[in-house]
Amino acid sequence: MLLSELSARARRIRQLYDEQAVRRGGRPWTAAEFAQGFAGDVGDLMKLTMAKQGLRPAADVDRRLAHELSDCLWSVLVLAEAHGIDLETSFLQTMDELEQRITAEA
């Protein structure tokens, strides 16, 4: 699946969350609120990564780790769109910069 397809799917899920919030008498989340949720997901990811390394107890680690990584990816896709970031272009540019920096040190 292409990044553009993943982004479209993430957008659709965000729309569903927005609609659900309105139905429940609330309002859609702002980009800042999505970033706060992402920070919580990263904390959960850290705990599961530690569990995978045997540093803390957790059941069903592989399934939960895959789920949390997917949650984090969703958040990144939603935040990129909310801020008008072309994530594919930015990612490729950043990887080029990192590659150049690393190979220059060799």
C-alpha positions as CSV (number, residue, x, y, z in Angstrom):
1,M,0.0,0.0,0.0
2,L,1.3,3.5,-0.9
3,L,1.8,6.2,1.7
4,S,-0.9,8.2,-0.1
5,E,-3.4,5.3,0.4
6,L,-2.4,5.0,4.1
7,S,-2.9,8.8,4.5
8,A,-6.4,8.5,2.9
9,R,-7.3,5.7,5.2
10,A,-6.1,7.7,8.2
11,R,-8.1,10.7,7.0
12,R,-11.2,8.6,6.8
13,I,-10.8,7.2,10.4
14,R,-10.2,10.8,11.6
15,Q,-13.5,11.9,9.9
16,L,-15.3,9.0,11.7
17,Y,-13.8,10.2,15.1
18,D,-14.9,13.7,14.3
19,E,-18.4,12.6,13.5
20,Q,-18.5,10.5,16.6
21,A,-17.4,13.4,18.8
22,V,-20.1,15.6,17.4
23,R,-22.8,12.9,17.9
24,R,-21.7,12.7,21.5
25,G,-22.1,16.4,22.0
26,G,-18.4,17.3,21.7
27,R,-16.2,18.7,19.0
28,P,-13.5,17.3,16.7
29,W,-10.0,17.3,18.2
30,T,-7.5,20.0,17.3
31,A,-4.0,19.2,16.0
32,A,-2.6,19.9,19.4
33,E,-5.0,17.3,21.0
34,F,-3.9,14.8,18.4
35,A,-0.3,15.5,19.3
36,Q,-1.1,15.0,23.0
37,G,-2.8,11.6,22.1
38,F,0.3,10.7,20.1
39,A,2.5,11.5,23.1
40,G,0.4,9.0,25.1
41,D,0.7,6.4,22.4
42,V,4.5,6.8,22.4
43,G,4.5,6.2,26.1
44,D,2.5,3.0,25.6
45,L,4.9,2.0,22.8
46,M,7.9,2.5,25.1
47,K,6.3,0.3,27.8
48,L,5.6,-2.5,25.2
49,T,9.1,-2.1,23.7
50,M,10.5,-2.7,27.2
51,A,8.2,-5.7,27.7
52,K,9.4,-7.1,24.3
53,Q,13.0,-6.8,25.7
54,G,12.0,-8.6,28.8
55,L,12.4,-5.5,31.0
56,R,8.8,-5.4,32.2
57,P,5.8,-7.8,32.3
58,A,3.1,-7.7,29.7
59,A,0.8,-10.3,28.1
60,D,0.3,-10.6,24.3
61,V,3.2,-8.3,23.6
62,D,3.6,-8.9,19.9
63,R,-0.1,-8.1,19.1
64,R,-0.2,-5.1,21.4
65,L,3.1,-3.8,20.0
66,A,1.9,-4.1,16.4
67,H,-1.3,-2.2,17.4
68,E,0.6,0.6,19.2
69,L,2.9,1.0,16.2
70,S,-0.1,1.3,14.0
71,D,-1.7,3.9,16.4
72,C,1.5,5.9,16.2
73,L,1.6,5.8,12.4
74,W,-2.0,6.9,12.3
75,S,-1.2,9.9,14.5
76,V,1.8,10.8,12.4
77,L,-0.3,10.7,9.2
78,V,-3.1,12.7,10.8
79,L,-0.7,15.3,12.2
80,A,1.2,15.6,8.9
81,E,-2.1,16.4,7.1
82,A,-3.3,18.8,9.8
83,H,-0.1,20.8,9.4
84,G,0.0,20.6,5.6
85,I,3.2,18.5,5.5
86,D,3.9,16.4,2.4
87,L,5.1,13.5,4.5
88,E,6.4,11.4,1.6
89,T,8.6,14.2,0.2
90,S,9.7,15.3,3.7
91,F,10.6,11.7,4.7
92,L,12.7,11.1,1.5
93,Q,14.5,14.5,2.0
94,T,15.2,13.7,5.6
95,M,16.5,10.2,4.8
96,D,18.8,11.8,2.1
97,E,20.1,14.3,4.6
98,L,20.8,11.5,7.2
99,E,22.5,9.3,4.6
100,Q,24.7,12.2,3.5
101,R,25.6,13.0,7.1
102,I,26.4,9.4,8.0
103,T,28.4,8.7,4.9
104,A,30.4,11.9,5.3
105,E,31.6,10.7,8.6
106,A,33.0,7.4,7.1
